[in-house]
């Protein structure tokens, strides 16, 4: 079909130019990259830990809404900043439904995979650190079957060691060494884009055969095993906090399924019962 521009009256002597029609590939490209909501999106929990700047909280909420990730959780937020952030343009509804928690453990209790974000820098990290592309691919795979928590630390110090001890592994945005830290709102945008671009196109990823253990199930093992270690004398009272962090990291590296978590918990409870019975008889 031939496109004919409508004639218009112009002053004599002025040169006329025909406007070219918009290329068809532009229209197709734009339409193909509109993300359609999927159940996978609904399983991601974005967790902001100790966030203090209302602009960053608002920016994070808005980009979540942009990509279709609608579940925000905040841990111990700065109250004034959080109230101000609730008026963020285009994300007020998402912020209004955000869930508040007193600790990271409570915020990730129902998630089977917990990932922390870090700029790394000079810190000696105790977790595997994955690149953005690899990490996003692993997150997408787990989202096909269960909930995933993605943690972002405070603007000033990021995630603390205690926060990271709840994570299975860490993810890092590639930046130059001289300026590695990324603004909180920007970090959320980059990570969610990398996750979303693989979820928005193509068939859903295959379901995992076994459901991974949730944060609640792993926390039960943490609690019982730590008590076993204390009662046996392996963990000294002065080193209890550090031992608890190491224990959390160790258990999450095992990547236990729900069934395996039940077996582990049963074994630890039986060992604990034996230790308690032995102590009582000795007394």
Buried (B, 14 or more C-beta within 10 A) or exposed (E): EEEEEEEEEEEEEEEEEEEEEEEEEEEEEEEEEEBEEBEBBBBBBBBBBBBBBBBBBBBBBBBBBBBBBBBBBBBBBBEEBBEBBBEBEEBBEBBEEBEEBEBBBBBBBBBBBBBBBBBBEEEEBBBEEBEBEEBBBBBBBBBBBBBBBBBBBBBEEBBBBBBBBBBBBBBBBEEEEEEBBBEBBBBBBBBBBBBBBBBBEEEEBEEBEEEBBBBBBBBBBBBBBBBBBBBEEEBEEEEEEEBBBBBBBEBBEBEBBBEBBBEBBEBBBEBBEEBEEEEEEEE
